[in-house]
Each structure stands twice: as structure tokens, then as C-alpha cells.
Amino acid sequence: MKNHGFGIEESRELKRLSSPEKIQYFLDYEIAYNKEEDGETCRSPRRMLRDRLAHCAEGAYFAAAALRVHGHEPLIIDLEAVRDDDHILAVFKLHGRWGAIAKSNYSGLRFREPVYRTIRELAMSYFAHYYNPKGELTLRAFSRPVNLRRFDQIDWMTTEEDLWEIGEYLCTVPHTKILSPEMARKRRMLDRRLYEAGMVGAVK
């Protein structure tokens, strides 16, 4: 297991996150959700480990780093929404199928088992769980996987600087739309019971 610039204690913590399920559990139960009440941040995996705080981008970058430590490529995709925030996932492939790890305040926008044949199938599994506070289903597009190795020159795994450069790059990556223009004109609303289920455990 390579340390990729992490210290002894950091590497020990990453070593125990030896599967996608363990990484997701760590994000869910050991890392608080970052509502950015004290200002916007985009922490590196090292800073997230230290601060024990993450929003979706910070969680995805950390998950990608943890996956890399255990031999996976550090891949992320961007889910693009309307009238809502985008969502970033760390994605991985096992036995020819895609899965995902994510940090979110919405319970339905987190882990996906590696059972999806394509990135589109994986992205579409989030559609019915992706909604804004008004209950509108908002997911509209997804990016191709981006390998975070391209940001090794800025030491994205361990830097003390915010990782705005990654988010800016994601804005330039082509996204595949999941709705036709005719379909997109209709505002789709979520069932109230699913809305409430998705908010279980949310930070208010």
C-alpha cells in the first residue's frame, strides 16, 4: 500500500478503509456533514481527515484517495442538476461493474453497489433520489469519469490549499443529458414519503 504523501497516522487510518463499503461507512458515521456555515471550503483528503468534516466534493475526493491507496484509480463523476447543487461521486469498478461512494445530506445520494454495467446506469440510479428542498426532481446530466491523477501536480491528496481547481475542471467536462428537451420542460415532483425517507439523518 503506497502512502501517497500521507503521514504514518493518516496512512494507518486509510489502511483500515480497505473496501468501498468501509470507506462509505467512514464517511457516513465518522465524518460530519459540512454545511459550510463558516464559509465555503474544498478540503483535500488530508484536511478532511484532520477536520472530520466534508460536503459532497470533499467526501468524493477523499473516497477517491482512499480507493487509490488500495489500488483503484481515483475516479470521480459529476452529476449536474437544475435549481439545485451538483453532486460529485467517487466511482469504482469491481468485476466489470460500476459502483459509487458519496457524502451527502440526503440518504439516497450515497453508496451504490457495484452492479451497474455503465456510468449511465449508475447515474440514473440517483434520479429518483435527487431532489431540492421543494421536492422537485432535479438531476439532468452526468459527466464521464475524471481521473484525479491529472491533479497530482497540485498534490490534491495532501495539500493544505482548497481544491477549487478540480471543481473548475469539472465545469469544462462534457456532460451527457438524461432528459430530452421535451421531457425537461416538465417539472417532476417527488412523492412525499420518498422525500421524508431521503431526509433521514440529515443535518438540519
N, C-alpha and C positions, 0 to 999 in steps of 0.2 A: 504494500500500500504506500503510494507516494504521499509526501506531506504537502506538496504544492505551496510551500512557504508558510504553512501553519506551524505554530509552536507546539511544544510537547503536549500541553494540556488540551489545546484545541484538537490536535491530531487524535488524542485518546478519545475525546468526545465524538469526533467524526467516525472513528473506527467502529464504535458500537452501533452506528447507524448503517448497518450492513445490508439493508434491503429497502426497497421503496416504501414498504409498509412501515418500517421503523422510522424512516425519515418523516413520513406523514404524521405518525403518532407524535413524534417530537415537536413538529410544528403545531399540531393541534393542542397538545397538553403541556408543553414546557415553554412555549413562546407566546407571549401576549399579543393580541391584535393591535396594530399601530393605526390609530385613527388620526394621526398627525395633528393632534390638538396643539402641539408646541411648535408647529411649523413643518413644512414638507421635508422629507428625508428620502434618501435612496441608498441605504446602507449596503456595504459589502457583506459577504458571508462572515468575515471575521468580526465586523462590528455588530452584526445581528447576534452572533454567538455571545458576545460580551454584554450587549444591551438587553437581550432576551425580549426583543420587540420586533415585529415585522408586519408590513402590509403585503399585498399580493406580489408586488415586484420583488421586494426584499426576500420574501419567502421562496419565490421561484428561483432567484439567483442562488440562495443558499441550497435549495434542493438540488439544483444543477451541480453545484460544487460538491455536495456530498455524494451524488451519483458518480461524479468524475473520480473522486478519491477511491471509489470501489470499482473502477474500471469501465464505467459507461462514458459515452460522450456527453458533455454538458450542453444539452439542448433545451431550448425554450420555444414556445409559440405564443403569439399574441392573439387574444380574442377581442374583436372590435365591436363596440356597441353604439347605439344611438340613445341620446338622452340618459346616459349612464357612463360609468367608468369602464375603460378597457380592463381586461383581466389577463394576467400572464401565468402560464403553466410551465413547469419543468416536465418534459416528456422523456420517456424511455421506451426501449423495445426489448421484450423478452419472448423467445420462441416465435419470432416473426410477428408479434402483435404489439400494438402501442398501448401505453398506459400513461398516467399523469399524476403529478404531485402538485398541490397548490395550497396556499394560505388564503383564506377568505373569511369574511364575517358572515357569509351565507353558507350554511351547511352543505347545500347541494353543489357548490362550486369547488369542491376539494378533490379528493383522491378518485382516480379511475383505475380499475383493474386492467392489466394488460391483455385485453381481449379484442381490441379494435384493429381491424385489418389496415385501415388508412387513417391519416390525420383528419380527413373529413369526417369519418365515422366518429372518431374521438371528439372532435369539436362539436358535432351535432348532439352528442350525449349531454352537453351542457345547456342546450337550447331551452328546455322546459324548466330549468332551474335558474336561469339568468334573467333577473328582473330588477327594476328600480323600486324606490320606496312607494311609488304609486301603484305597483303591481303590474306594470307593463313589461311584457317580454321584449328584451332589448338587444339580444345577440344578433349581429348582422354579417360578420365576416371573420375569417381566421387567416393567420399568416402561415407560411411554410416554416419548418423548424429552423431556428437560428443556432448555430454552434458558437457558444461563448468563448471558444478558443481564440476567436478573432479579436477578443479584447484582452488577451494575455499581456499585451504591451502596456496596459494601464493597471496590471496586477489586480484585476477585478475581484479576485477571491479574497485578497487580504488588504487592499488599500484602505486608508482612513478617509479618502475622499468619497463624496457621493457619486453614484454610478449613473449620472444623468445621460452620459454618452450612449449607454445601452438603450435607454428609452427613446432617445432621439433617433437612433438607428432603426428601431422597430417601426417608427413612423414612416421610414422610407421603403420598407419591405412590402412588396405586393401582397395584398390580401384577397382571398377568394370569397366572394359574396355567397351567402347561403339562401338568400331570397331574391326572386325576380323583382323588377321594379313594381309590377302589379301587386305582388304579394306584400312587398314592403310598405305599400301605401296603407294597408290595413293595420290599425293598432291592435295588437294582440294582448289580451289581459290574462293574468294568471288566476286560477282557481284559488279562492281564499284559504282553503285548507292547505294547499301546497305552499302558499305564501307563508303561512304561520309555521309550517314544518321547516321551511328553509331558514327561518329566523331562530331556530332552537340553538341556544348557546351564544347568540350574537352579543357583541359588546354594544351596549346602548350609548 
